[in-house]
Amino acid sequence: MLARHNRSREMDYKKLVMLTLYAKNVKETIPAHVLKQIKEAIDNE
């Protein structure tokens, strides 16, 4: 069960990274406060 949770969390993290990369392609810069919020969300998981 724990392995499934870890895989799910890893997939969520990968999706978040891909969305961030996509946003970076759409917009030249991502504000620092947004990146900080993303980091805090990942750290609090």
C-alpha positions, 0 to 999 in steps of 0.5 A: 500500500505504501509503495502505491502511495509513493508511486502516486506521489511521484507521478503527481510530482512529475505532473507538477514539473511538466505543468511548470515547464509548460507554463515556462514555455507559455510565459517567459518567467514564472514569478518567484512567489509562485515557484515558492508556493509550488515548492512549499506544496511539494515539501508539505506532502 
